[in-house]
Amino acid sequence: MRWRPALACWIQLVAVLGYTIGLGLLAPALWLDPFGALLKNLPILAAILALGAMEADR
């Protein structure tokens, strides 16, 4: 089985964006949650994008 990091990055990006936007629309109070229920997804998205950029350079 061949490892495909670019495909994995796109799948992760779509999944995290999908549930962040979905929950942001259905329950916007989660943005203000003290434990960062949705806010923590912003650095996760940045990390996924950074990983995708590093893999593109290979």
C-alpha distance matrix in Angstrom:
0.0 3.8 6.5 9.3 12.5 14.9 13.8 13.7 17.2 18.6 17.6 19.3 22.2 22.9 22.8 25.0 27.4 27.6 28.7 30.9 32.7 33.0 34.4 36.5 38.2 38.6 39.6 40.7 42.3 38.9 39.1 42.2 40.7 41.6 38.2 36.6 34.8 33.9 35.0 32.3 29.8 31.2 30.0 26.6 26.4 27.6 25.0 22.2 23.9 24.3 20.6 19.9 22.7 21.5 18.0 19.9 21.9 19.1
3.8 0.0 3.8 6.3 9.6 11.9 11.4 11.8 14.9 16.4 16.2 17.8 20.3 21.4 21.7 23.8 25.9 26.5 28.0 29.7 31.5 32.2 33.7 35.4 37.2 38.0 39.0 39.7 41.4 38.1 37.9 41.0 39.9 40.7 37.4 35.5 34.0 32.7 33.6 30.9 28.3 29.4 28.0 24.8 24.4 25.2 22.6 19.9 21.2 21.4 17.8 16.9 19.4 18.1 14.6 16.2 18.2 15.4
6.5 3.8 0.0 3.8 6.2 9.1 9.1 8.8 11.6 13.6 13.6 14.7 17.2 18.7 19.0 20.7 22.9 23.9 25.2 26.7 28.6 29.5 30.9 32.4 34.4 35.3 36.1 36.6 38.2 34.8 34.6 37.6 36.5 37.2 33.9 32.0 30.6 29.4 30.1 27.3 24.8 25.8 24.3 21.2 20.8 21.6 18.9 16.2 17.7 17.8 14.2 13.6 16.3 15.0 11.6 13.8 15.9 13.4
9.3 6.3 3.8 0.0 3.8 5.6 5.6 6.4 8.8 10.4 11.0 12.5 14.5 15.9 16.8 18.5 20.2 21.3 23.1 24.4 26.0 27.2 28.8 30.1 32.0 33.1 34.1 34.5 36.4 33.1 32.6 35.8 35.0 36.0 32.9 30.7 29.3 27.6 28.3 25.8 22.9 23.7 22.6 19.5 18.5 19.4 17.2 14.1 15.1 15.7 12.3 10.9 13.7 13.2 9.6 11.2 13.9 12.1
12.5 9.6 6.2 3.8 0.0 3.8 5.4 4.9 6.1 8.7 9.8 10.4 12.0 14.2 15.2 16.2 18.0 19.6 21.2 22.1 23.9 25.4 26.8 27.8 30.0 31.3 32.0 32.1 33.8 30.5 29.8 32.9 32.2 33.0 29.9 27.6 26.6 24.8 25.1 22.6 19.9 20.3 19.0 16.1 15.2 15.8 13.4 10.5 11.6 12.0 8.6 7.5 10.5 10.0 6.9 9.1 11.9 10.8
14.9 11.9 9.1 5.6 3.8 0.0 3.8 5.4 5.1 6.4 8.8 10.0 10.6 12.5 14.3 15.5 16.5 18.2 20.4 21.1 22.4 24.1 25.9 26.6 28.5 30.2 31.1 31.0 33.1 30.1 29.1 32.4 32.1 33.2 30.4 27.7 26.6 24.4 24.7 22.6 19.5 19.6 18.7 16.1 14.4 14.9 13.4 10.1 10.2 11.3 8.7 6.0 8.9 9.7 6.7 7.3 10.9 10.7
13.8 11.4 9.1 5.6 5.4 3.8 0.0 3.8 5.4 5.2 6.2 8.6 9.9 10.7 12.3 14.3 15.4 16.4 18.6 19.9 21.1 22.3 24.3 25.5 27.0 28.4 29.7 30.0 32.2 29.2 28.6 32.0 31.6 33.1 30.3 27.6 26.0 23.9 24.7 22.8 19.5 20.1 19.8 16.8 15.1 16.4 15.2 11.5 12.1 14.0 11.5 9.0 12.3 13.3 10.4 11.0 14.6 14.2
13.7 11.8 8.8 6.4 4.9 5.4 3.8 0.0 3.8 5.5 5.1 6.1 8.5 10.0 10.5 12.2 14.1 15.2 16.8 18.1 19.8 20.9 22.4 23.8 25.7 26.9 27.7 28.1 30.0 26.8 26.4 29.7 28.9 30.2 27.2 24.8 23.2 21.4 22.3 20.0 17.0 18.1 17.5 14.1 13.1 14.8 13.0 9.5 11.3 13.0 10.1 8.9 12.6 13.2 10.7 12.4 15.7 15.3
17.2 14.9 11.6 8.8 6.1 5.1 5.4 3.8 0.0 3.8 5.5 5.1 6.0 8.6 9.9 10.6 12.0 13.9 15.7 16.3 17.9 19.7 21.1 21.9 24.0 25.6 26.3 26.2 28.1 25.0 24.1 27.4 27.0 28.2 25.4 22.7 21.5 19.4 19.8 17.7 14.6 15.0 14.4 11.5 9.9 11.2 9.8 6.1 7.5 9.6 7.3 5.8 9.6 10.8 9.3 10.6 13.9 14.4
18.6 16.4 13.6 10.4 8.7 6.4 5.2 5.5 3.8 0.0 3.8 5.5 5.0 6.1 8.5 10.0 10.5 11.9 14.4 15.2 16.2 17.8 19.9 20.6 22.2 24.0 25.1 25.1 27.5 24.7 23.9 27.4 27.3 28.9 26.4 23.5 22.0 19.4 20.2 18.7 15.2 15.6 15.9 13.1 10.7 12.6 12.3 8.5 8.9 11.8 10.4 8.0 11.3 13.4 11.8 12.0 15.7 16.5
17.6 16.2 13.6 11.0 9.8 8.8 6.2 5.1 5.5 3.8 0.0 3.8 5.5 5.3 6.1 8.6 10.0 10.4 12.4 14.1 15.4 16.3 18.2 19.6 21.1 22.3 23.6 24.1 26.3 23.4 23.2 26.7 26.2 28.0 25.3 22.6 20.6 18.5 19.9 18.3 14.9 16.1 16.7 13.4 11.7 14.3 13.7 10.0 11.5 14.4 12.7 11.0 14.6 16.3 14.4 15.3 18.9 19.2
19.3 17.8 14.7 12.5 10.4 10.0 8.6 6.1 5.1 5.5 3.8 0.0 3.8 5.5 5.1 6.1 8.4 9.7 10.9 12.0 14.0 15.2 16.5 17.8 19.9 21.0 21.7 22.0 23.9 20.7 20.4 23.7 23.1 24.6 21.8 19.2 17.4 15.4 16.6 14.8 11.5 13.0 13.2 9.8 8.6 11.5 10.6 7.3 9.7 12.4 10.9 10.3 13.9 15.4 14.2 15.7 18.9 19.5
22.2 20.3 17.2 14.5 12.0 10.6 9.9 8.5 6.0 5.0 5.5 3.8 0.0 3.8 5.5 5.4 6.0 8.3 10.3 10.5 12.0 13.9 15.5 16.0 18.1 19.8 20.6 20.4 22.6 19.8 18.9 22.4 22.3 24.0 21.7 18.6 17.1 14.4 15.2 14.0 10.3 11.0 11.8 9.1 6.6 9.5 9.8 6.6 7.8 11.2 10.8 9.6 12.6 14.9 14.4 15.1 18.3 19.6
22.9 21.4 18.7 15.9 14.2 12.5 10.7 10.0 8.6 6.1 5.3 5.5 3.8 0.0 3.8 5.7 5.2 5.8 8.6 9.8 10.4 11.7 14.0 14.9 16.3 17.9 19.3 19.5 22.1 19.6 19.1 22.8 22.9 25.1 22.9 19.8 17.8 15.0 16.5 15.9 12.1 13.1 14.8 12.2 9.7 12.9 13.6 10.4 11.3 14.8 14.4 12.8 15.8 18.2 17.3 17.6 21.2 22.3
22.8 21.7 19.0 16.8 15.2 14.3 12.3 10.5 9.9 8.5 6.1 5.1 5.5 3.8 0.0 3.8 5.5 5.1 6.4 8.5 10.0 10.5 12.1 13.9 15.5 16.4 17.5 18.3 20.5 17.6 17.8 21.3 20.8 23.0 20.6 17.9 15.4 13.3 15.4 14.4 11.0 13.0 14.6 11.5 10.2 13.8 14.0 11.2 13.1 16.3 15.6 14.7 18.0 20.0 19.0 20.0 23.4 24.3
25.0 23.8 20.7 18.5 16.2 15.5 14.3 12.2 10.6 10.0 8.6 6.1 5.4 5.7 3.8 0.0 3.8 5.4 5.5 6.0 8.5 9.9 10.6 11.8 14.2 15.3 15.7 16.0 17.9 14.9 14.6 18.1 17.7 19.7 17.3 14.4 12.3 9.9 11.7 10.7 7.2 9.4 11.1 8.3 7.3 11.1 11.6 9.6 11.7 14.7 14.6 14.4 17.3 19.3 19.1 20.2 23.3 24.5
27.4 25.9 22.9 20.2 18.0 16.5 15.4 14.1 12.0 10.5 10.0 8.4 6.0 5.2 5.5 3.8 0.0 3.8 5.7 5.1 6.0 8.3 9.9 10.2 12.1 14.1 15.0 14.7 17.2 14.8 14.0 17.8 18.1 20.5 18.8 15.4 13.5 10.3 11.9 12.0 8.3 9.3 11.9 10.1 7.8 11.3 13.0 11.0 11.9 15.3 15.9 15.1 17.5 20.1 20.1 20.6 23.7 25.3
27.6 26.5 23.9 21.3 19.6 18.2 16.4 15.2 13.9 11.9 10.4 9.7 8.3 5.8 5.1 5.4 3.8 0.0 3.8 5.5 5.4 5.9 8.5 9.7 10.7 12.1 13.7 14.3 17.1 14.9 15.0 18.8 18.9 21.7 20.0 17.0 14.4 11.6 14.0 14.4 11.0 12.7 15.4 13.3 11.4 15.1 16.4 14.2 15.2 18.8 18.9 17.9 20.6 23.1 22.7 23.1 26.5 27.8
28.7 28.0 25.2 23.1 21.2 20.4 18.6 16.8 15.7 14.4 12.4 10.9 10.3 8.6 6.4 5.5 5.7 3.8 0.0 3.8 5.5 4.9 5.8 8.0 9.7 10.2 11.2 12.2 14.5 12.0 12.7 16.3 15.9 18.8 17.0 14.3 11.2 9.1 12.2 12.5 9.7 12.2 14.9 12.8 12.0 15.8 16.8 15.1 16.9 20.0 20.1 19.8 22.6 24.7 24.5 25.4 28.6 29.8
30.9 29.7 26.7 24.4 22.1 21.1 19.9 18.1 16.3 15.2 14.1 12.0 10.5 9.8 8.5 6.0 5.1 5.5 3.8 0.0 3.8 5.5 5.4 5.8 8.6 10.0 10.2 10.1 12.3 9.8 9.6 13.3 13.5 16.3 14.9 11.7 9.3 6.3 8.9 9.9 7.2 9.2 12.4 11.1 10.2 13.7 15.3 14.4 15.7 18.7 19.5 19.4 21.7 24.0 24.3 25.1 28.0 29.7
32.7 31.5 28.6 26.0 23.9 22.4 21.1 19.8 17.9 16.2 15.4 14.0 12.0 10.4 10.0 8.5 6.0 5.4 5.5 3.8 0.0 3.8 5.6 4.9 6.2 8.6 9.9 9.5 12.7 11.2 10.8 14.6 15.5 18.7 17.9 14.6 12.4 9.2 11.4 13.1 10.5 11.5 15.0 14.1 12.5 15.7 17.8 16.6 17.2 20.6 21.5 20.9 23.0 25.7 25.9 26.3 29.3 31.2
33.0 32.2 29.5 27.2 25.4 24.1 22.3 20.9 19.7 17.8 16.3 15.2 13.9 11.7 10.5 9.9 8.3 5.9 4.9 5.5 3.8 0.0 3.8 5.4 5.3 6.2 8.3 9.5 12.6 11.3 12.1 15.6 16.0 19.4 18.5 15.8 12.9 10.5 13.5 15.1 12.7 14.5 17.8 16.5 15.3 18.8 20.5 19.0 20.1 23.5 24.0 23.4 25.8 28.4 28.3 28.7 32.0 33.5
34.4 33.7 30.9 28.8 26.8 25.9 24.3 22.4 21.1 19.9 18.2 16.5 15.5 14.0 12.1 10.6 9.9 8.5 5.8 5.4 5.6 3.8 0.0 3.8 5.3 4.9 5.4 6.9 9.4 7.7 9.3 12.5 12.5 16.0 15.2 12.8 9.7 8.0 11.4 13.2 11.6 13.8 17.0 16.0 15.6 18.9 20.5 19.6 21.1 24.1 24.7 24.7 27.1 29.4 29.5 30.4 33.4 34.9
36.5 35.4 32.4 30.1 27.8 26.6 25.5 23.8 21.9 20.6 19.6 17.8 16.0 14.9 13.9 11.8 10.2 9.7 8.0 5.8 4.9 5.4 3.8 0.0 3.8 5.7 5.5 4.7 7.9 7.1 7.2 10.6 11.7 15.2 15.2 12.2 10.1 7.6 10.0 12.7 11.3 12.6 16.2 15.9 15.1 18.0 20.2 19.7 20.6 23.6 24.8 24.7 26.6 29.2 29.7 30.3 33.1 35.0
38.2 37.2 34.4 32.0 30.0 28.5 27.0 25.7 24.0 22.2 21.1 19.9 18.1 16.3 15.5 14.2 12.1 10.7 9.7 8.6 6.2 5.3 5.3 3.8 0.0 3.8 5.8 5.8 9.5 9.8 10.3 13.3 14.7 18.4 18.6 15.9 13.6 11.3 13.8 16.5 14.9 16.0 19.7 19.3 18.1 21.1 23.4 22.5 23.2 26.4 27.5 27.0 29.0 31.8 32.1 32.4 35.4 37.3
38.6 38.0 35.3 33.1 31.3 30.2 28.4 26.9 25.6 24.0 22.3 21.0 19.8 17.9 16.4 15.3 14.1 12.1 10.2 10.0 8.6 6.2 4.9 5.7 3.8 0.0 3.8 6.3 9.0 9.4 11.2 13.7 14.3 18.1 18.2 16.1 13.3 12.1 15.1 17.5 16.2 18.0 21.5 20.8 20.1 23.3 25.2 24.3 25.5 28.6 29.4 29.1 31.4 33.9 34.0 34.6 37.7 39.4
39.6 39.0 36.1 34.1 32.0 31.1 29.7 27.7 26.3 25.1 23.6 21.7 20.6 19.3 17.5 15.7 15.0 13.7 11.2 10.2 9.9 8.3 5.4 5.5 5.8 3.8 0.0 3.8 5.4 6.0 8.4 10.3 10.7 14.5 15.0 13.2 10.7 10.1 12.9 15.5 15.1 16.9 20.2 19.8 19.8 22.8 24.6 24.2 25.6 28.4 29.3 29.5 31.7 33.9 34.4 35.2 38.1 39.8
40.7 39.7 36.6 34.5 32.1 31.0 30.0 28.1 26.2 25.1 24.1 22.0 20.4 19.5 18.3 16.0 14.7 14.3 12.2 10.1 9.5 9.5 6.9 4.7 5.8 6.3 3.8 0.0 3.8 5.3 5.9 8.0 9.6 13.3 14.3 12.0 10.5 9.2 11.1 14.3 14.1 15.2 18.6 18.9 18.7 21.2 23.4 23.5 24.4 27.1 28.5 28.7 30.5 32.9 33.7 34.4 37.1 39.0
42.3 41.4 38.2 36.4 33.8 33.1 32.2 30.0 28.1 27.5 26.3 23.9 22.6 22.1 20.5 17.9 17.2 17.1 14.5 12.3 12.7 12.6 9.4 7.9 9.5 9.0 5.4 3.8 0.0 3.8 5.3 5.5 6.7 10.4 12.0 10.5 9.5 9.5 11.0 14.1 14.9 16.1 19.1 19.7 20.1 22.5 24.4 24.9 26.1 28.4 29.9 30.5 32.3 34.4 35.4 36.4 38.9 40.8
38.9 38.1 34.8 33.1 30.5 30.1 29.2 26.8 25.0 24.7 23.4 20.7 19.8 19.6 17.6 14.9 14.8 14.9 12.0 9.8 11.2 11.3 7.7 7.1 9.8 9.4 6.0 5.3 3.8 0.0 3.8 5.3 5.0 8.8 9.2 7.5 5.8 6.1 8.2 10.8 11.6 13.4 16.2 16.4 17.2 19.7 21.3 21.8 23.3 25.5 26.7 27.6 29.5 31.4 32.3 33.5 36.0 37.7
39.1 37.9 34.6 32.6 29.8 29.1 28.6 26.4 24.1 23.9 23.2 20.4 18.9 19.1 17.8 14.6 14.0 15.0 12.7 9.6 10.8 12.1 9.3 7.2 10.3 11.2 8.4 5.9 5.3 3.8 0.0 3.8 5.7 8.7 9.5 6.7 6.7 5.4 5.8 9.3 10.2 11.0 14.0 14.9 15.4 17.4 19.5 20.3 21.4 23.5 25.1 26.0 27.5 29.5 30.8 31.8 34.1 36.1
42.2 41.0 37.6 35.8 32.9 32.4 32.0 29.7 27.4 27.4 26.7 23.7 22.4 22.8 21.3 18.1 17.8 18.8 16.3 13.3 14.6 15.6 12.5 10.6 13.3 13.7 10.3 8.0 5.5 5.3 3.8 0.0 3.8 6.2 8.5 7.0 8.1 8.4 8.0 11.1 13.0 13.7 16.1 17.5 18.4 20.0 21.9 23.2 24.4 26.0 27.8 29.0 30.3 32.1 33.7 34.8 36.9 38.9
40.7 39.9 36.5 35.0 32.2 32.1 31.6 28.9 27.0 27.3 26.2 23.1 22.3 22.9 20.8 17.7 18.1 18.9 15.9 13.5 15.5 16.0 12.5 11.7 14.7 14.3 10.7 9.6 6.7 5.0 5.7 3.8 0.0 3.8 5.5 5.3 5.9 7.9 8.3 10.4 12.7 14.3 16.1 17.0 18.6 20.4 21.7 23.0 24.7 26.2 27.5 29.0 30.7 32.1 33.5 35.0 37.1 38.8
41.6 40.7 37.2 36.0 33.0 33.2 33.1 30.2 28.2 28.9 28.0 24.6 24.0 25.1 23.0 19.7 20.5 21.7 18.8 16.3 18.7 19.4 16.0 15.2 18.4 18.1 14.5 13.3 10.4 8.8 8.7 6.2 3.8 0.0 3.8 5.5 7.8 10.2 9.5 10.7 13.9 15.1 16.2 17.4 19.6 20.9 21.8 23.6 25.5 26.5 27.8 29.7 31.2 32.3 33.9 35.7 37.4 39.1
38.2 37.4 33.9 32.9 29.9 30.4 30.3 27.2 25.4 26.4 25.3 21.8 21.7 22.9 20.6 17.3 18.8 20.0 17.0 14.9 17.9 18.5 15.2 15.2 18.6 18.2 15.0 14.3 12.0 9.2 9.5 8.5 5.5 3.8 0.0 3.8 5.8 8.8 8.6 8.5 11.7 13.6 14.2 14.8 17.4 18.9 19.4 21.0 23.3 24.2 25.1 27.2 28.9 29.8 31.2 33.2 35.0 36.4
36.6 35.5 32.0 30.7 27.6 27.7 27.6 24.8 22.7 23.5 22.6 19.2 18.6 19.8 17.9 14.4 15.4 17.0 14.3 11.7 14.6 15.8 12.8 12.2 15.9 16.1 13.2 12.0 10.5 7.5 6.7 7.0 5.3 5.5 3.8 0.0 3.8 5.5 4.8 5.4 8.4 10.1 11.3 12.1 14.2 15.8 16.7 18.3 20.2 21.4 22.6 24.4 26.0 27.2 28.6 30.4 32.3 33.9
34.8 34.0 30.6 29.3 26.6 26.6 26.0 23.2 21.5 22.0 20.6 17.4 17.1 17.8 15.4 12.3 13.5 14.4 11.2 9.3 12.4 12.9 9.7 10.1 13.6 13.3 10.7 10.5 9.5 5.8 6.7 8.1 5.9 7.8 5.8 3.8 0.0 3.8 5.9 6.4 8.0 10.7 12.4 12.2 14.0 16.4 17.2 17.9 20.1 21.8 22.6 24.0 26.1 27.5 28.4 30.1 32.4 33.8
33.9 32.7 29.4 27.6 24.8 24.4 23.9 21.4 19.4 19.4 18.5 15.4 14.4 15.0 13.3 9.9 10.3 11.6 9.1 6.3 9.2 10.5 8.0 7.6 11.3 12.1 10.1 9.2 9.5 6.1 5.4 8.4 7.9 10.2 8.8 5.5 3.8 0.0 3.8 5.4 5.6 7.8 10.5 10.4 11.3 13.8 15.3 15.8 17.5 19.6 20.7 21.6 23.6 25.4 26.3 27.7 30.1 31.7
35.0 33.6 30.1 28.3 25.1 24.7 24.7 22.3 19.8 20.2 19.9 16.6 15.2 16.5 15.4 11.7 11.9 14.0 12.2 8.9 11.4 13.5 11.4 10.0 13.8 15.1 12.9 11.1 11.0 8.2 5.8 8.0 8.3 9.5 8.6 4.8 5.9 3.8 0.0 3.8 5.3 5.9 8.2 9.5 10.6 12.2 13.9 15.2 16.5 18.1 19.8 21.1 22.5 24.2 25.7 27.0 29.0 30.9
32.3 30.9 27.3 25.8 22.6 22.6 22.8 20.0 17.7 18.7 18.3 14.8 14.0 15.9 14.4 10.7 12.0 14.4 12.5 9.9 13.1 15.1 13.2 12.7 16.5 17.5 15.5 14.3 14.1 10.8 9.3 11.1 10.4 10.7 8.5 5.4 6.4 5.4 3.8 0.0 3.8 5.5 6.1 6.7 9.0 10.5 11.3 12.9 14.8 16.0 17.2 19.0 20.6 21.8 23.3 25.0 26.9 28.5
29.8 28.3 24.8 22.9 19.9 19.5 19.5 17.0 14.6 15.2 14.9 11.5 10.3 12.1 11.0 7.2 8.3 11.0 9.7 7.2 10.5 12.7 11.6 11.3 14.9 16.2 15.1 14.1 14.9 11.6 10.2 13.0 12.7 13.9 11.7 8.4 8.0 5.6 5.3 3.8 0.0 3.8 5.7 4.9 6.0 8.6 9.7 10.3 12.2 14.1 15.1 16.3 18.2 19.8 20.9 22.4 24.6 26.3
31.2 29.4 25.8 23.7 20.3 19.6 20.1 18.1 15.0 15.6 16.1 13.0 11.0 13.1 13.0 9.4 9.3 12.7 12.2 9.2 11.5 14.5 13.8 12.6 16.0 18.0 16.9 15.2 16.1 13.4 11.0 13.7 14.3 15.1 13.6 10.1 10.7 7.8 5.9 5.5 3.8 0.0 3.8 5.4 5.2 6.4 8.8 10.0 10.7 12.4 14.4 15.5 16.7 18.6 20.1 21.2 23.2 25.3
30.0 28.0 24.3 22.6 19.0 18.7 19.8 17.5 14.4 15.9 16.7 13.2 11.8 14.8 14.6 11.1 11.9 15.4 14.9 12.4 15.0 17.8 17.0 16.2 19.7 21.5 20.2 18.6 19.1 16.2 14.0 16.1 16.1 16.2 14.2 11.3 12.4 10.5 8.2 6.1 5.7 3.8 0.0 3.8 5.4 4.9 6.1 8.6 9.7 10.3 12.2 14.1 15.1 16.3 18.3 19.8 21.3 23.3
26.6 24.8 21.2 19.5 16.1 16.1 16.8 14.1 11.5 13.1 13.4 9.8 9.1 12.2 11.5 8.3 10.1 13.3 12.8 11.1 14.1 16.5 16.0 15.9 19.3 20.8 19.8 18.9 19.7 16.4 14.9 17.5 17.0 17.4 14.8 12.1 12.2 10.4 9.5 6.7 4.9 5.4 3.8 0.0 3.8 5.4 5.1 6.3 8.6 9.8 10.6 12.4 14.2 15.3 16.6 18.4 20.4 21.8
26.4 24.4 20.8 18.5 15.2 14.4 15.1 13.1 9.9 10.7 11.7 8.6 6.6 9.7 10.2 7.3 7.8 11.4 12.0 10.2 12.5 15.3 15.6 15.1 18.1 20.1 19.8 18.7 20.1 17.2 15.4 18.4 18.6 19.6 17.4 14.2 14.0 11.3 10.6 9.0 6.0 5.2 5.4 3.8 0.0 3.8 5.4 5.1 6.2 8.6 9.9 10.6 12.3 14.3 15.4 16.5 18.8 20.7
27.6 25.2 21.6 19.4 15.8 14.9 16.4 14.8 11.2 12.6 14.3 11.5 9.5 12.9 13.8 11.1 11.3 15.1 15.8 13.7 15.7 18.8 18.9 18.0 21.1 23.3 22.8 21.2 22.5 19.7 17.4 20.0 20.4 20.9 18.9 15.8 16.4 13.8 12.2 10.5 8.6 6.4 4.9 5.4 3.8 0.0 3.8 5.5 5.1 6.1 8.6 9.8 10.5 12.3 14.2 15.3 16.9 19.1
25.0 22.6 18.9 17.2 13.4 13.4 15.2 13.0 9.8 12.3 13.7 10.6 9.8 13.6 14.0 11.6 13.0 16.4 16.8 15.3 17.8 20.5 20.5 20.2 23.4 25.2 24.6 23.4 24.4 21.3 19.5 21.9 21.7 21.8 19.4 16.7 17.2 15.3 13.9 11.3 9.7 8.8 6.1 5.1 5.4 3.8 0.0 3.8 5.4 5.0 6.1 8.6 9.8 10.5 12.2 14.2 15.7 17.3
22.2 19.9 16.2 14.1 10.5 10.1 11.5 9.5 6.1 8.5 10.0 7.3 6.6 10.4 11.2 9.6 11.0 14.2 15.1 14.4 16.6 19.0 19.6 19.7 22.5 24.3 24.2 23.5 24.9 21.8 20.3 23.2 23.0 23.6 21.0 18.3 17.9 15.8 15.2 12.9 10.3 10.0 8.6 6.3 5.1 5.5 3.8 0.0 3.8 5.4 5.1 6.2 8.6 9.9 10.6 12.3 14.6 16.0
23.9 21.2 17.7 15.1 11.6 10.2 12.1 11.3 7.5 8.9 11.5 9.7 7.8 11.3 13.1 11.7 11.9 15.2 16.9 15.7 17.2 20.1 21.1 20.6 23.2 25.5 25.6 24.4 26.1 23.3 21.4 24.4 24.7 25.5 23.3 20.2 20.1 17.5 16.5 14.8 12.2 10.7 9.7 8.6 6.2 5.1 5.4 3.8 0.0 3.8 5.4 5.0 6.2 8.6 9.9 10.5 12.7 14.9
24.3 21.4 17.8 15.7 12.0 11.3 14.0 13.0 9.6 11.8 14.4 12.4 11.2 14.8 16.3 14.7 15.3 18.8 20.0 18.7 20.6 23.5 24.1 23.6 26.4 28.6 28.4 27.1 28.4 25.5 23.5 26.0 26.2 26.5 24.2 21.4 21.8 19.6 18.1 16.0 14.1 12.4 10.3 9.8 8.6 6.1 5.0 5.4 3.8 0.0 3.8 5.4 5.1 6.2 8.6 9.8 11.0 13.2
20.6 17.8 14.2 12.3 8.6 8.7 11.5 10.1 7.3 10.4 12.7 10.9 10.8 14.4 15.6 14.6 15.9 18.9 20.1 19.5 21.5 24.0 24.7 24.8 27.5 29.4 29.3 28.5 29.9 26.7 25.1 27.8 27.5 27.8 25.1 22.6 22.6 20.7 19.8 17.2 15.1 14.4 12.2 10.6 9.9 8.6 6.1 5.1 5.4 3.8 0.0 3.8 5.4 5.1 6.1 8.6 10.1 11.3
19.9 16.9 13.6 10.9 7.5 6.0 9.0 8.9 5.8 8.0 11.0 10.3 9.6 12.8 14.7 14.4 15.1 17.9 19.8 19.4 20.9 23.4 24.7 24.7 27.0 29.1 29.5 28.7 30.5 27.6 26.0 29.0 29.0 29.7 27.2 24.4 24.0 21.6 21.1 19.0 16.3 15.5 14.1 12.4 10.6 9.8 8.6 6.2 5.0 5.4 3.8 0.0 3.8 5.5 5.1 6.1 8.9 10.3
22.7 19.4 16.3 13.7 10.5 8.9 12.3 12.6 9.6 11.3 14.6 13.9 12.6 15.8 18.0 17.3 17.5 20.6 22.6 21.7 23.0 25.8 27.1 26.6 29.0 31.4 31.7 30.5 32.3 29.5 27.5 30.3 30.7 31.2 28.9 26.0 26.1 23.6 22.5 20.6 18.2 16.7 15.1 14.2 12.3 10.5 9.8 8.6 6.2 5.1 5.4 3.8 0.0 3.8 5.5 5.1 6.6 9.3
21.5 18.1 15.0 13.2 10.0 9.7 13.3 13.2 10.8 13.4 16.3 15.4 14.9 18.2 20.0 19.3 20.1 23.1 24.7 24.0 25.7 28.4 29.4 29.2 31.8 33.9 33.9 32.9 34.4 31.4 29.5 32.1 32.1 32.3 29.8 27.2 27.5 25.4 24.2 21.8 19.8 18.6 16.3 15.3 14.3 12.3 10.5 9.9 8.6 6.2 5.1 5.5 3.8 0.0 3.8 5.4 5.4 7.1
18.0 14.6 11.6 9.6 6.9 6.7 10.4 10.7 9.3 11.8 14.4 14.2 14.4 17.3 19.0 19.1 20.1 22.7 24.5 24.3 25.9 28.3 29.5 29.7 32.1 34.0 34.4 33.7 35.4 32.3 30.8 33.7 33.5 33.9 31.2 28.6 28.4 26.3 25.7 23.3 20.9 20.1 18.3 16.6 15.4 14.2 12.2 10.6 9.9 8.6 6.1 5.1 5.5 3.8 0.0 3.8 5.4 5.5
19.9 16.2 13.8 11.2 9.1 7.3 11.0 12.4 10.6 12.0 15.3 15.7 15.1 17.6 20.0 20.2 20.6 23.1 25.4 25.1 26.3 28.7 30.4 30.3 32.4 34.6 35.2 34.4 36.4 33.5 31.8 34.8 35.0 35.7 33.2 30.4 30.1 27.7 27.0 25.0 22.4 21.2 19.8 18.4 16.5 15.3 14.2 12.3 10.5 9.8 8.6 6.1 5.1 5.4 3.8 0.0 3.8 5.5
21.9 18.2 15.9 13.9 11.9 10.9 14.6 15.7 13.9 15.7 18.9 18.9 18.3 21.2 23.4 23.3 23.7 26.5 28.6 28.0 29.3 32.0 33.4 33.1 35.4 37.7 38.1 37.1 38.9 36.0 34.1 36.9 37.1 37.4 35.0 32.3 32.4 30.1 29.0 26.9 24.6 23.2 21.3 20.4 18.8 16.9 15.7 14.6 12.7 11.0 10.1 8.9 6.6 5.4 5.4 3.8 0.0 3.8
19.1 15.4 13.4 12.1 10.8 10.7 14.2 15.3 14.4 16.5 19.2 19.5 19.6 22.3 24.3 24.5 25.3 27.8 29.8 29.7 31.2 33.5 34.9 35.0 37.3 39.4 39.8 39.0 40.8 37.7 36.1 38.9 38.8 39.1 36.4 33.9 33.8 31.7 30.9 28.5 26.3 25.3 23.3 21.8 20.7 19.1 17.3 16.0 14.9 13.2 11.3 10.3 9.3 7.1 5.5 5.5 3.8 0.0
